[in-house]
Amino acid sequence: MPNKHFVSADQVTPAFADQLIARAEAFKAGAEPQLTQPVYASNLFFEASTRTHTSFEMAERKLGMTVIPFDPTHSSVTKGETLEDTLRTIAAIGVNVAVIRHPEDAYYTPLIAADVPLHLMNAGDGAGQHPSQMMLDLMTIHEEFGHFAGLRVGIVGDLAHSRVARSDMAMLTKLGAQVTFSGPKAWYTADFAEYGPYVPLKELVPQVDVLMLLRVQLERLTEAETREFSAANYHAQFGLTEELAATMPKQAIIMHPAPVNRDVELASSLVTGPQSRIFTQMKNGVFMRMAMLEWLFK
């Protein structure tokens, strides 16, 4: 299996990103899958998900894969079975690829070291990586502008807890985009400073081609942070209000990995507004995940 796992944004070079985008765009235009053997897929989601879980299952079915259901709450994981043994079990039964979302950062590292006998596709690990979200974001930007070099991308919001921000900032920089950050200053840490400066939101918005807003991940905040958090205050200070959105360049687009906290990260009216590409991202996610899954079997 030459392309055994797809677990990290670090695996993606600019040339590979271009290859995946081209294939995903071909799928969107009606290209047929090129799988030469029956494939059985299982989606192991240990965190709640609507978009990513459903998107991967749709991608698998469009590719002609057979989806074997897996529910962690009714599995032997509840009896103490390790993730490695769960994967070895479903592989023994005949599953070829496991799509996994897990709360532990880099959960896949020991699994790869143990040489689990099936393909791994990372659908998000803790606050670490989210390669398929990164790739669907890149596809959406490419579809809009046709290139990345010189594009001004602002990433705004809950940076500290965002696997999306970490995956996207590195690849966008490699592709020649200019990345800047905003949101609560305390969430702008040294790992982000390597990729771009912090700019106050009111200064950032009029300068961007792409404004990527991040969900405030209340489930990852400390108890003290949760008690202090106010949706109204956050929206006023760090959210995209209708008034602030009016200062965006006309060619600029709004992106968000979703789920959206309406009237927190952005005004509810902007979610489906003319500059929003939020639901386009979701649509593109199916085709990009088709491209990524197909690649595993080449």
C-alpha contacts under 8 A as a table, 3 or more apart, distances in Angstrom:
res1	aa1	res2	aa2	distance
1	M	4	K	5.37
1	M	296	L	7.90
1	M	297	F	7.06
1	M	298	K	7.87
2	P	296	L	7.85
2	P	297	F	7.91
2	P	298	K	7.17
3	N	6	F	7.84
3	N	295	W	6.93
3	N	296	L	4.85
3	N	297	F	6.60
3	N	298	K	6.68
4	K	118	L	7.54
4	K	119	H	5.17
4	K	120	L	7.10
4	K	296	L	5.93
4	K	297	F	7.81
5	H	119	H	5.26
5	H	120	L	4.77
5	H	121	M	6.02
5	H	296	L	6.73
6	F	11	Q	7.50
6	F	120	L	6.25
6	F	121	M	4.94
6	F	122	N	6.33
6	F	131	P	7.91
6	F	292	M	7.75
6	F	296	L	7.42
7	V	11	Q	7.78
7	V	108	Y	7.23
7	V	120	L	6.92
7	V	121	M	5.60
7	V	122	N	4.51
7	V	123	A	7.91
7	V	129	Q	7.70
7	V	131	P	6.81
8	S	11	Q	5.70
8	S	12	V	7.77
8	S	122	N	7.26
8	S	129	Q	5.94
8	S	130	H	7.11
8	S	131	P	5.61
9	A	12	V	5.52
9	A	129	Q	6.75
9	A	130	H	7.26
9	A	131	P	4.96
9	A	134	M	7.46
9	A	167	S	5.65
9	A	171	M	7.41
10	D	13	T	7.68
12	V	15	A	7.98
12	V	16	F	5.72
12	V	17	A	6.05
12	V	171	M	7.74
13	T	16	F	5.07
13	T	17	A	6.09
13	T	171	M	7.93
13	T	174	K	7.99
14	P	17	A	5.02
14	P	18	D	6.25
14	P	171	M	7.59
14	P	174	K	6.69
14	P	175	L	6.05
15	A	18	D	5.14
15	A	19	Q	6.26
16	F	19	Q	4.91
16	F	20	L	6.21
17	A	20	L	5.22
17	A	21	I	6.09
17	A	135	M	7.34
18	D	21	I	5.13
18	D	22	A	6.07
19	Q	22	A	5.24
19	Q	23	R	6.29
20	L	23	R	5.10
20	L	24	A	6.05
20	L	135	M	7.93
20	L	288	M	7.15
20	L	291	A	6.01
20	L	292	M	6.92
21	I	24	A	5.09
21	I	25	E	6.02
21	I	135	M	7.56
21	I	138	L	7.60
21	I	139	M	5.53
21	I	288	M	7.05
22	A	25	E	5.16
22	A	26	A	6.14
23	R	26	A	4.94
23	R	27	F	6.25
23	R	288	M	7.79
23	R	291	A	5.81
24	A	27	F	5.02
24	A	28	K	6.24
24	A	139	M	7.78
24	A	284	N	7.84
24	A	287	F	4.91
24	A	288	M	4.75
24	A	289	R	7.85
24	A	290	M	7.00
24	A	291	A	5.35
25	E	28	K	4.96
25	E	29	A	6.25
25	E	139	M	7.80
25	E	287	F	7.19
25	E	288	M	7.91
26	A	29	A	4.97
26	A	30	G	6.38
26	A	31	A	5.37
27	F	30	G	5.05
27	F	31	A	4.63
27	F	32	E	6.91
27	F	33	P	7.88
27	F	287	F	5.86
27	F	290	M	7.77
27	F	291	A	7.76
28	K	31	A	7.26
28	K	284	N	7.72
28	K	287	F	6.01
33	P	63	L	5.67
33	P	64	G	7.98
33	P	294	E	7.47
34	Q	294	E	7.31
35	L	38	P	7.62
35	L	63	L	7.55
35	L	294	E	6.72
35	L	297	F	7.12
38	P	64	G	7.96
38	P	65	M	6.72
38	P	66	T	7.87
39	V	64	G	7.81
39	V	65	M	5.03
39	V	66	T	6.31
39	V	95	V	7.53
39	V	96	N	6.08
39	V	97	V	7.77
40	Y	65	M	5.70
40	Y	66	T	4.80
40	Y	67	V	5.92
40	Y	68	I	6.77
40	Y	94	G	6.97
40	Y	95	V	4.84
40	Y	96	N	5.31
40	Y	97	V	6.68
41	A	60	E	7.28
41	A	65	M	6.59
41	A	66	T	6.13
41	A	67	V	4.90
41	A	68	I	5.95
41	A	95	V	5.71
41	A	96	N	5.98
41	A	97	V	4.92
41	A	98	A	5.96
41	A	99	V	7.57
42	S	67	V	5.77
42	S	68	I	5.01
42	S	69	P	6.07
42	S	70	F	6.41
42	S	95	V	6.76
42	S	97	V	6.48
42	S	98	A	5.04
42	S	99	V	6.30
43	N	53	H	7.26
43	N	56	F	7.94
43	N	57	E	7.60
43	N	67	V	7.97
43	N	68	I	7.76
43	N	69	P	6.96
43	N	70	F	6.26
43	N	98	A	5.82
43	N	99	V	4.69
43	N	100	I	6.05
44	L	70	F	6.02
44	L	71	D	7.09
44	L	72	P	6.97
44	L	98	A	6.79
44	L	99	V	5.94
44	L	100	I	4.74
44	L	101	R	6.45
45	F	48	A	6.98
45	F	49	S	7.52
45	F	53	H	7.36
45	F	71	D	7.66
45	F	72	P	7.10
45	F	99	V	7.83
45	F	100	I	5.61
45	F	101	R	4.71
45	F	102	H	6.54
46	F	72	P	6.34
46	F	100	I	7.68
46	F	101	R	5.79
46	F	102	H	5.12
46	F	103	P	6.96
47	E	101	R	6.35
47	E	102	H	6.13
47	E	103	P	6.54
49	S	52	T	6.10
49	S	53	H	5.76
50	T	53	H	5.65
50	T	54	T	5.94
51	R	54	T	5.43
51	R	55	S	5.69
51	R	282	M	7.08
52	T	55	S	5.05
52	T	56	F	6.04
52	T	123	A	7.07
53	H	56	F	5.38
53	H	57	E	6.34
54	T	57	E	5.11
54	T	58	M	6.10
55	S	58	M	5.13
55	S	59	A	6.10
55	S	282	M	7.73
55	S	285	G	6.49
55	S	286	V	5.19
55	S	289	R	7.61
56	F	59	A	4.98
56	F	60	E	6.08
56	F	99	V	7.92
56	F	286	V	6.61
56	F	289	R	6.29
56	F	290	M	7.88
57	E	60	E	5.05
57	E	61	R	6.20
57	E	67	V	7.20
58	M	61	R	5.15
58	M	62	K	6.09
58	M	286	V	6.56
59	A	62	K	5.13
59	A	63	L	6.20
59	A	286	V	5.14
59	A	287	F	6.68
59	A	289	R	5.96
59	A	290	M	4.91
60	E	63	L	5.16
60	E	64	G	6.44
60	E	65	M	5.19
60	E	66	T	7.37
60	E	67	V	7.09
60	E	290	M	6.74
60	E	293	L	7.67
61	R	64	G	5.00
61	R	65	M	5.32
61	R	66	T	6.76
61	R	67	V	7.22
62	K	65	M	7.45
62	K	290	M	7.59
63	L	290	M	6.58
63	L	294	E	7.67
68	I	95	V	7.66
70	F	75	S	7.54
71	D	74	H	5.53
71	D	75	S	6.22
72	P	75	S	5.00
72	P	76	S	7.79
72	P	77	V	6.48
72	P	78	T	7.41
73	T	77	V	7.70
73	T	78	T	6.58
74	H	78	T	7.20
75	S	78	T	6.11
75	S	79	K	7.84
76	S	79	K	5.01
76	S	80	G	6.72
76	S	81	E	5.64
76	S	86	T	7.64
77	V	80	G	5.16
77	V	81	E	4.65
77	V	82	T	6.57
77	V	83	L	7.32
77	V	86	T	7.40
78	T	81	E	7.18
81	E	85	D	6.44
81	E	86	T	6.63
82	T	85	D	5.24
82	T	86	T	6.24
83	L	86	T	4.98
83	L	87	L	6.20
84	E	87	L	5.19
84	E	88	R	6.17
84	E	111	L	6.18
84	E	116	V	7.07
85	D	88	R	4.93
85	D	89	T	5.99
86	T	89	T	5.06
86	T	90	I	6.37
87	L	90	I	5.30
87	L	91	A	6.00
87	L	98	A	7.63
87	L	116	V	7.03
87	L	118	L	7.81
88	R	91	A	5.05
88	R	92	A	6.05
88	R	116	V	6.42
88	R	117	P	6.68
89	T	92	A	5.13
89	T	93	I	6.39
90	I	93	I	4.99
90	I	94	G	6.36
90	I	95	V	5.53
91	A	94	G	5.03
91	A	95	V	4.74
91	A	96	N	6.37
91	A	117	P	6.39
91	A	118	L	6.13
92	A	95	V	7.32
95	V	98	A	7.44
95	V	118	L	7.32
96	N	118	L	5.19
96	N	119	H	6.17
97	V	118	L	5.56
97	V	119	H	4.46
97	V	120	L	5.88
97	V	121	M	7.27
98	A	118	L	7.18
98	A	119	H	6.20
98	A	120	L	5.16
98	A	121	M	6.17
99	V	120	L	6.08
99	V	121	M	4.62
99	V	122	N	5.96
99	V	123	A	6.18
100	I	120	L	7.33
100	I	121	M	6.29
100	I	122	N	5.31
100	I	123	A	5.32
100	I	124	G	7.22
101	R	122	N	6.39
101	R	123	A	4.76
101	R	124	G	4.85
101	R	125	D	5.87
102	H	105	D	7.72
102	H	107	Y	6.97
102	H	124	G	6.50
102	H	125	D	5.02
102	H	126	G	6.30
103	P	125	D	5.58
103	P	126	G	4.18
103	P	127	A	7.87
104	E	107	Y	5.42
104	E	125	D	5.74
104	E	126	G	4.90
105	D	125	D	4.96
105	D	126	G	4.66
105	D	127	A	6.27
105	D	128	G	5.30
105	D	129	Q	7.87
106	A	109	T	5.67
106	A	125	D	6.06
106	A	126	G	7.78
106	A	128	G	6.70
106	A	129	Q	7.77
107	Y	110	P	6.84
107	Y	111	L	7.39
107	Y	125	D	6.71
108	Y	111	L	5.06
108	Y	112	I	6.12
108	Y	120	L	7.96
108	Y	122	N	7.77
109	T	112	I	5.38
109	T	113	A	6.29
110	P	113	A	4.89
110	P	114	A	6.04
111	L	114	A	5.02
111	L	115	D	6.34
111	L	116	V	5.97
112	I	115	D	4.95
112	I	116	V	6.29
119	H	296	L	7.20
121	M	293	L	7.78
122	N	125	D	7.13
122	N	129	Q	7.92
122	N	130	H	6.96
122	N	131	P	7.12
122	N	132	S	7.87
123	A	130	H	6.01
123	A	131	P	7.28
123	A	132	S	6.77
124	G	128	G	7.29
124	G	129	Q	5.68
124	G	130	H	4.51
124	G	131	P	7.49
124	G	163	R	7.42
125	D	128	G	5.38
125	D	129	Q	5.72
125	D	130	H	6.94
125	D	163	R	7.69
126	G	129	Q	7.62
126	G	163	R	7.37
127	A	161	H	5.30
127	A	162	S	5.57
127	A	163	R	4.74
128	G	162	S	7.54
128	G	163	R	4.78
128	G	166	R	7.36
129	Q	163	R	4.86
129	Q	164	V	6.90
129	Q	166	R	7.04
129	Q	167	S	5.88
130	H	133	Q	5.56
130	H	134	M	6.36
130	H	163	R	5.70
130	H	164	V	5.79
130	H	167	S	6.31
131	P	134	M	4.99
131	P	135	M	6.20
131	P	167	S	6.49
132	S	135	M	5.04
132	S	136	L	6.17
132	S	285	G	7.56
132	S	288	M	7.29
132	S	289	R	6.46
132	S	292	M	7.74
133	Q	136	L	5.20
133	Q	137	D	6.05
133	Q	164	V	6.67
133	Q	257	P	7.30
133	Q	285	G	7.29
134	M	137	D	5.14
134	M	138	L	6.24
134	M	164	V	6.45
134	M	167	S	5.90
134	M	168	D	5.23
135	M	138	L	4.99
135	M	139	M	6.15
135	M	288	M	6.77
136	L	139	M	4.93
136	L	140	T	6.15
136	L	281	Q	6.34
136	L	284	N	5.96
136	L	285	G	5.10
136	L	288	M	5.75
136	L	289	R	7.95
137	D	140	T	5.12
137	D	141	I	6.28
137	D	168	D	7.82
137	D	281	Q	6.44
138	L	141	I	5.17
138	L	142	H	6.02
138	L	172	L	7.89
139	M	142	H	5.07
139	M	143	E	5.97
139	M	284	N	7.14
139	M	288	M	7.56
140	T	143	E	5.10
140	T	144	E	6.33
140	T	277	R	7.76
140	T	280	T	7.18
140	T	281	Q	6.02
140	T	284	N	6.85
141	I	144	E	5.15
141	I	145	F	6.12
141	I	146	G	7.52
141	I	147	H	7.82
141	I	148	F	7.66
141	I	210	V	7.82
142	H	145	F	5.28
142	H	146	G	4.57
142	H	147	H	5.49
142	H	148	F	6.91
143	E	146	G	5.75
145	F	148	F	7.51
148	F	151	L	5.55
148	F	172	L	7.31
148	F	175	L	5.90
148	F	176	G	5.96
148	F	177	A	5.43
149	A	175	L	6.19
149	A	176	G	4.17
149	A	177	A	5.01
150	G	176	G	5.95
150	G	177	A	4.95
150	G	178	Q	6.13
151	L	176	G	7.60
151	L	177	A	4.81
151	L	178	Q	6.00
151	L	208	V	7.89
151	L	209	D	6.17
151	L	210	V	7.69
152	R	177	A	6.10
152	R	178	Q	4.90
152	R	179	V	6.18
152	R	180	T	7.74
152	R	207	Q	7.22
152	R	208	V	4.98
152	R	209	D	5.17
152	R	210	V	6.42
153	V	177	A	6.83
153	V	178	Q	6.02
153	V	179	V	4.91
153	V	180	T	6.36
153	V	208	V	5.76
153	V	209	D	6.02
153	V	210	V	4.71
153	V	211	L	6.01
153	V	212	M	7.24
154	G	179	V	5.86
154	G	180	T	4.88
154	G	181	F	5.57
154	G	182	S	7.35
154	G	204	L	7.02
154	G	205	V	7.70
154	G	208	V	6.22
154	G	210	V	6.20
154	G	211	L	4.89
154	G	212	M	5.92
155	I	165	A	6.98
155	I	179	V	7.31
155	I	180	T	6.31
155	I	181	F	4.91
155	I	182	S	6.47
155	I	211	L	6.25
155	I	212	M	4.76
155	I	213	L	6.00
155	I	214	L	7.41
156	V	159	L	7.16
156	V	181	F	5.64
156	V	182	S	4.65
156	V	183	G	5.19
156	V	201	L	7.94
156	V	211	L	7.47
156	V	212	M	6.17
156	V	213	L	4.92
156	V	214	L	6.01
156	V	238	F	7.96
157	G	182	S	6.45
157	G	183	G	4.47
157	G	184	P	6.75
157	G	213	L	6.04
157	G	214	L	4.96
157	G	215	R	6.80
157	G	216	V	6.76
157	G	238	F	7.04
157	G	239	G	7.99
157	G	265	E	7.33
158	D	161	H	6.01
158	D	162	S	6.32
158	D	183	G	6.97
158	D	184	P	7.44
158	D	187	W	6.48
158	D	214	L	5.81
158	D	215	R	6.38
158	D	216	V	5.19
158	D	217	Q	6.96
159	L	162	S	5.19
159	L	165	A	6.31
159	L	183	G	7.84
159	L	187	W	5.53
159	L	188	Y	6.35
159	L	214	L	7.38
160	A	187	W	4.86
160	A	188	Y	6.76
160	A	189	T	7.21
161	H	217	Q	6.85
161	H	220	R	6.90
162	S	165	A	5.36
162	S	166	R	6.64
162	S	214	L	7.43
163	R	166	R	5.22
163	R	167	S	6.13
164	V	167	S	5.27
164	V	168	D	5.93
164	V	257	P	7.54
165	A	168	D	5.22
165	A	169	M	5.85
165	A	214	L	7.87
166	R	169	M	5.56
166	R	170	A	6.64
166	R	192	F	7.77
167	S	170	A	5.92
167	S	171	M	6.73
168	D	171	M	5.42
168	D	172	L	5.91
169	M	172	L	5.29
169	M	173	T	6.10
169	M	179	V	6.75
169	M	195	Y	6.70
170	A	173	T	5.32
170	A	174	K	6.37
170	A	195	Y	7.09
171	M	174	K	5.01
171	M	175	L	6.23
172	L	175	L	5.06
172	L	176	G	6.40
172	L	177	A	5.34
172	L	178	Q	7.68
172	L	179	V	7.41
173	T	176	G	5.17
173	T	177	A	5.23
173	T	178	Q	6.51
173	T	179	V	6.84
173	T	195	Y	7.05
174	K	177	A	7.54
178	Q	196	G	7.45
179	V	195	Y	6.67
179	V	196	G	5.32
179	V	197	P	7.75
180	T	195	Y	7.76
180	T	196	G	4.88
180	T	197	P	5.28
180	T	198	Y	6.04
180	T	199	V	6.78
180	T	204	L	7.91
181	F	188	Y	7.60
181	F	192	F	7.92
181	F	196	G	6.77
181	F	197	P	6.17
181	F	198	Y	4.75
181	F	199	V	6.09
182	S	185	K	7.22
182	S	188	Y	7.66
182	S	198	Y	5.52
182	S	199	V	5.53
182	S	200	P	5.87
182	S	201	L	5.71
182	S	204	L	7.63
182	S	238	F	7.89
183	G	187	W	7.51
183	G	188	Y	7.88
183	G	200	P	7.50
183	G	201	L	6.86
183	G	238	F	5.27
184	P	187	W	5.70
184	P	188	Y	7.23
184	P	238	F	6.98
185	K	188	Y	5.31
185	K	198	Y	7.86
186	A	189	T	7.16
188	Y	192	F	6.26
188	Y	193	A	7.33
188	Y	198	Y	7.28
189	T	192	F	5.62
189	T	193	A	6.54
190	A	193	A	4.95
190	A	194	E	6.62
191	D	194	E	5.63
191	D	195	Y	7.60
192	F	195	Y	5.53
192	F	196	G	6.57
192	F	197	P	7.98
193	A	196	G	5.30
193	A	197	P	5.82
193	A	198	Y	7.51
199	V	203	E	6.57
199	V	204	L	5.87
200	P	203	E	5.49
200	P	204	L	6.17
201	L	204	L	4.90
201	L	205	V	6.07
201	L	238	F	6.71
202	K	205	V	5.80
202	K	206	P	7.45
202	K	244	L	7.01
203	E	206	P	6.43
203	E	207	Q	7.30
204	L	207	Q	5.46
204	L	208	V	6.66
205	V	208	V	5.75
205	V	211	L	7.30
205	V	244	L	7.35
205	V	245	A	7.41
205	V	247	T	6.73
205	V	248	M	5.56
206	P	247	T	5.25
206	P	248	M	4.60
206	P	249	P	5.96
207	Q	248	M	7.22
207	Q	249	P	7.10
208	V	211	L	6.30
208	V	248	M	7.13
208	V	249	P	7.02
208	V	252	A	6.37
209	D	249	P	7.14
209	D	251	Q	6.57
209	D	252	A	4.21
209	D	253	I	6.38
210	V	252	A	5.47
210	V	253	I	5.06
210	V	254	I	6.12
210	V	255	M	7.20
211	L	252	A	7.33
211	L	253	I	6.25
211	L	254	I	4.97
211	L	255	M	6.07
212	M	254	I	6.08
212	M	255	M	4.64
212	M	256	H	5.60
213	L	254	I	7.50
213	L	255	M	6.16
213	L	256	H	4.99
213	L	257	P	7.73
213	L	265	E	6.56
213	L	266	L	7.89
214	L	256	H	5.97
214	L	257	P	6.79
214	L	258	A	7.79
214	L	265	E	7.01
215	R	256	H	7.61
215	R	257	P	7.61
215	R	258	A	6.77
215	R	259	P	7.07
215	R	260	V	6.26
215	R	261	N	6.67
215	R	265	E	6.50
216	V	261	N	7.83
216	V	265	E	7.54
217	Q	220	R	5.59
217	Q	221	L	6.82
218	L	221	L	5.23
218	L	226	T	6.51
221	L	224	A	7.95
221	L	225	E	5.75
221	L	226	T	5.95
222	T	225	E	5.10
222	T	226	T	6.12
223	E	226	T	5.08
223	E	227	R	6.20
224	A	227	R	5.18
224	A	228	E	6.29
225	E	228	E	5.17
225	E	229	F	6.05
226	T	229	F	5.17
229	F	234	Y	7.59
230	S	233	N	5.26
230	S	234	Y	6.07
231	A	234	Y	5.15
231	A	235	H	6.11
231	A	263	D	7.70
231	A	264	V	5.52
232	A	235	H	5.21
232	A	236	A	6.23
232	A	263	D	7.66
232	A	264	V	6.78
233	N	236	A	5.13
233	N	237	Q	6.17
234	Y	237	Q	5.24
234	Y	238	F	5.45
234	Y	239	G	6.35
234	Y	264	V	6.34
234	Y	265	E	7.74
235	H	238	F	5.46
235	H	239	G	4.06
235	H	240	L	7.05
235	H	241	T	7.20
235	H	263	D	6.34
235	H	264	V	4.58
235	H	265	E	6.06
235	H	266	L	6.97
236	A	239	G	6.01
236	A	241	T	7.36
238	F	265	E	7.22
239	G	263	D	7.70
239	G	264	V	5.93
239	G	265	E	4.52
239	G	266	L	5.14
239	G	267	A	7.55
240	L	244	L	5.97
240	L	245	A	6.07
240	L	265	E	6.22
240	L	266	L	4.38
240	L	267	A	6.21
241	T	244	L	5.17
241	T	245	A	6.03
241	T	263	D	7.94
241	T	266	L	5.92
241	T	267	A	5.21
242	E	245	A	5.05
242	E	246	A	6.35
242	E	267	A	6.24
242	E	269	S	7.76
242	E	270	L	7.28
243	E	246	A	5.35
243	E	247	T	7.36
244	L	247	T	5.55
244	L	248	M	7.40
245	A	248	M	5.41
248	M	252	A	6.45
249	P	252	A	5.33
251	Q	275	Q	7.98
252	A	275	Q	6.78
253	I	275	Q	4.85
253	I	276	S	5.76
253	I	277	R	6.53
254	I	275	Q	5.83
254	I	276	S	4.58
254	I	277	R	5.88
254	I	278	I	7.09
255	M	276	S	6.33
255	M	277	R	5.54
255	M	278	I	5.21
255	M	281	Q	7.66
256	H	259	P	8.00
256	H	260	V	7.19
256	H	278	I	5.66
257	P	260	V	7.78
257	P	278	I	7.25
257	P	281	Q	7.71
258	A	278	I	7.58
260	V	265	E	7.24
261	N	264	V	5.41
261	N	265	E	6.16
261	N	266	L	7.61
262	R	265	E	6.62
262	R	266	L	6.06
262	R	267	A	6.01
262	R	268	S	4.83
262	R	271	V	7.70
263	D	266	L	5.22
263	D	267	A	4.34
263	D	268	S	5.29
264	V	267	A	6.89
266	L	270	L	6.74
266	L	271	V	7.32
267	A	270	L	5.52
267	A	271	V	7.14
268	S	271	V	5.57
269	S	272	T	6.68
269	S	273	G	6.41
270	L	273	G	4.57
270	L	274	P	7.88
270	L	275	Q	7.79
270	L	276	S	6.71
271	V	276	S	6.09
271	V	278	I	7.06
272	T	276	S	5.82
272	T	277	R	7.91
272	T	278	I	7.59
272	T	279	F	7.88
273	G	276	S	5.38
276	S	279	F	7.88
277	R	280	T	4.96
277	R	281	Q	6.14
278	I	281	Q	5.24
278	I	282	M	6.77
279	F	282	M	4.98
279	F	283	K	6.32
280	T	283	K	5.03
280	T	284	N	6.02
281	Q	284	N	5.08
281	Q	285	G	6.00
282	M	285	G	5.00
282	M	286	V	7.15
283	K	286	V	5.92
283	K	287	F	7.45
284	N	287	F	5.37
284	N	288	M	6.16
285	G	288	M	5.12
285	G	289	R	5.96
286	V	289	R	5.26
286	V	290	M	6.21
287	F	290	M	4.99
287	F	291	A	6.37
288	M	291	A	5.04
288	M	292	M	6.26
289	R	292	M	4.96
289	R	293	L	5.98
290	M	293	L	5.27
290	M	294	E	5.98
291	A	294	E	5.21
291	A	295	W	6.16
292	M	295	W	5.15
292	M	296	L	6.72
293	L	296	L	5.35
293	L	297	F	7.29
294	E	297	F	5.64
294	E	298	K	6.96
295	W	298	K	5.37
